[in-house]
Structure formats: structure tokens, C-alpha cells
Amino acid sequence: MMKKYVEIFKEIKNESSRKGKEELLRKYENVEGLKEIFKFVYDPLVKTGLAKKKIEKEVCLPTYTQLETIFDAMAYVILYNTGSDQIIQSIQIFLKQLKTEEERELAKSILTKDLPIGISSTTLNKVYGKGFISKHKVMKGQKYNPEKHLTKGEEFIVSLKVDGFRSTTKNLEEGSEFITTTGAKYEGLIELEELMKKLPTGFVYEGELVNVNRDNLSSSDLFRATQSRLKKHGIKKDVRFLLFDMIPIDDYEKGVFDVPYKTRRSFLEETIKKSLPADSLISVVPKFYVGNDKDVIDDLFLEAIGRGEEGLIIHLSDGIFELKKSPSILKVKPEEEADLRCLDVVEDIRGGKCGSIIVDYKGHRVAVAGLKEKWKVDFWKDPSLVVGKIVEIKYFQESKNEHGGLSLRQPSLNRIRDDKDEVSYS
């Protein structure tokens, strides 16, 4: 069947129109195993522990697991998703038994969940039905613009913007689930799971996970420490859960809860106060102001930055809960700029367009996403439009990558600087 799958995926990738891709998905809908492959690749909850570079590393062990088909291999890496050498060797031996290089490359793409054929989970759900690929949504905020927002004298609540990891936590009778923004689950948060038993069930608690900060780390250093802890396998202690919202599960599932934020926040504060001690690992994100004087925002922002915090969040007091990017939540945070040399373009994971560009930041290669759709198309057709040129990059702050090298947090391309040929930093 691998030969058949190669032909199908090649045909889908080579079809340039969205409508044409949808028609091909319908055409091949009943091909045995095809939907199973799509679910494996596009379901964010499926973890394999593999990457193409890892699959290609040299391994020589005395034992391995014999895998006969791509579906054997898929089941194997779902069950054993640690990326260990024994798993890699078993996958390498499976790949060697495939007949052609095209079959091997397709198998690699499937097993690493990197299938650049120009379709998304949204397209699959449109063709094969809502829920074919599970999608987790969260309520997101917009960037605060003083000239655009709060112009009608609306009352608002200013709170800390926590530099942590978002968790949507469903508190059920049988226990709690800590869910990432992609829909995966945080495992091993045993201290928080015990504390959640003291809170009312039947609610979704929205908040940020962040390490206990005993060493008085800066926002950026604390973020890295939290990231390192949450990535590790096993039990994860000394993680705080800072809450900013509380929604009944039924209303959360509907995507809308029309109770004003001021009321929701008051109920959340009262619930936590009644249920948990003041020094608990679960608490409510601190608020700094309630009112309608927007002139206080700049002072509060400067105070937060002076303390080494990430920034502020503004909630409109009468804003409802809705699972989308909402004007009821406004983010206030610093933004740096740098003019950097573009080194390369990288194909989008779905294929057929540019997914990111690579820039040189102080001698380190940094991937920059956040591209406009036109740039994605144009840069892939003609990389010379951007490669070798100076580009203006906006980013939150300088950071470090997993190898200890310099990187940037939340970088995005603002414009191509055709007017200059020199690198400069903020």
C-alpha cells in the first residue's frame, strides 16, 4: 500500500487550489488506511518523540522490534514515544525494508508528523466531518492600542501578564485535566491535581503554569525554568497555577459564556479564598486596577517592566467569555526591533509555501514565523525576494535555545529593509 499512498500524497501536494485538494480528499476517502494516517499526523495529541534528524542518527544495538507495515510503525511510536535508540533502530530497519526512496521519505514524514502536502486539520474536518481531527481552542487577547481601545470610557481590570504556560484545566468528579494550548495534556502535576480536588467540579479553570520563584528570577529566566520543568517526564513539583478565569464546563464547550468578566473574576476570587490557603500553589493572578482611567495603564506598565515582569493584561469588565481572539482581552507588553540578515527560507509544514525564514541574530540562526500570507507564497516562489536582504524583526525579548545559543522569543517579520544593508539591534 505504500506505493499507493505515495501516489495519493504526491497528487494532493501538487494540486495548488484549496478546492482541488478537498476534491482529492473526497476522491480517496475510502482508500484503506488513509484516514488513519491523517488522524495520526494531524492529531495534536499524538506524540511520537521522533524528528527526521533523530531518525537518521547512527544507531547499532543488538535488539530491535520487527515492524511490518507503516501502521505497525505508527502504533509502535505511539506506544513508545520516548525517541530512544532502540525505537530509532526499529524504525530504521522498518524503513530499509521499503521498496523505494519515495516510500521511505513518505514513511519518515508520517512518523515524524511532518507531512508537507498543503492541507490542515481545518480542511480535513471540513471534508471528513467536524471533529475528525480534535481541535482545542482557547480565548485569546488582542494587542492593546491606546488609540483604538478603551475609547468609550469602558471600565476595565488590569492584572499581571504572567510569563508562563497556558493551561485549560477541567475539574471533573473523577479528577482534573491540565490541557496545553494544542490540546495535549500536562502530566505529572500531582501537587496541583490534589489541590484541584478542593475546588468546585464542573468548571474549567483558565490560568498559567509557572515555577515557584524562590530565587527571584526575572520573567525570562523563570519562563525558561518553567519550560525545562514541564518538558521533563515524571512528577513535576513546585509548579504554581495562576488563575484568571473560571467557566462552567457546559458553557465552555459551547464556546460562549455571557456572564461579564468582572462577575466571573469576583466569583473566582471568592472560590479560591474559601477553598485554599493564601500560600497555596493555586491562586488568582494579581490585579492592579479597576476603573475607566486609561491614563493609569502606562504607569502600571512601566512599574511591571521595572519589576522584570512580562507586561499587563486588560480585561473589559463587561466582556463575555468566547473561544476566539477577543477584543475583551488586551495585552500590554514590550516589543523590541532588530534589523537582521535573512539567510534562508523554510517550507511550511503543509507544503507549497514558506513557513518561516531564517535570520542571523548575533551569529545564531533563528527561525522567524509570523509571516503574512502573501509573503508565504511569494518567498517560496522566489526566495531572492528576502534571502540575503535585511529584514526588520519584531520580538518580545532575547532568549536562549535548547543548545544554549542565542534566540528570540515570539519573533515576527515586520518588513523588508530595501533601504539599508546593515544589521542593527534595539
Number of C-alpha atoms within 10 A of each C-alpha: 12 17 13 12 18 16 12 17 19 15 14 21 18 14 17 13 12 12 11 13 21 18 14 16 21 13 11 12 14 10 12 11 13 18 17 11 18 18 16 23 23 22 19 17 16 17 19 21 17 20 15 14 8 14 21 13 12 10 13 11 9 6 9 16 14 12 18 13 16 22 14 12 22 23 16 17 22 15 12 14 15 16 16 12 17 17 21 23 23 21 26 19 15 20 24 11 13 18 11 12 11 15 20 19 14 21 24 22 16 20 27 22 23 18 22 20 20 21 20 15 19 17 18 21 15 13 17 16 11 13 12 18 22 17 17 14 17 19 15 15 17 16 14 18 11 12 7 8 16 18 10 8 11 14 17 23 20 24 20 21 20 22 20 23 17 20 24 23 22 23 23 16 10 8 12 18 20 23 18 18 14 14 18 16 15 16 17 16 18 15 16 21 17 12 15 22 16 13 16 14 18 14 18 25 25 21 24 21 24 25 23 17 16 7 7 10 13 14 19 19 15 19 21 19 17 22 16 12 18 22 11 11 11 12 12 18 15 17 21 22 26 22 24 22 20 24 20 15 18 13 15 18 13 10 15 16 20 12 13 14 24 19 14 22 19 12 14 20 18 12 14 19 13 12 15 16 11 11 7 13 19 21 20 19 18 14 15 12 15 16 14 17 13 15 9 12 17 12 9 18 21 16 13 17 15 11 12 14 19 24 23 25 23 26 24 23 22 18 21 19 23 19 16 13 14 15 17 21 23 22 20 20 18 14 12 13 18 18 25 24 24 23 18 18 23 19 16 19 18 16 18 20 22 24 24 24 25 19 25 18 21 14 9 13 17 22 22 23 18 17 18 12 11 10 18 22 16 15 23 21 13 11 17 13 13 23 18 15 21 25 24 21 23 22 19 16 16 14 16 14 13 9 6 8 13 16 20 19 16 17 22 21 19 17 14 18 16 10 7 11 14 12 16 14 12 8
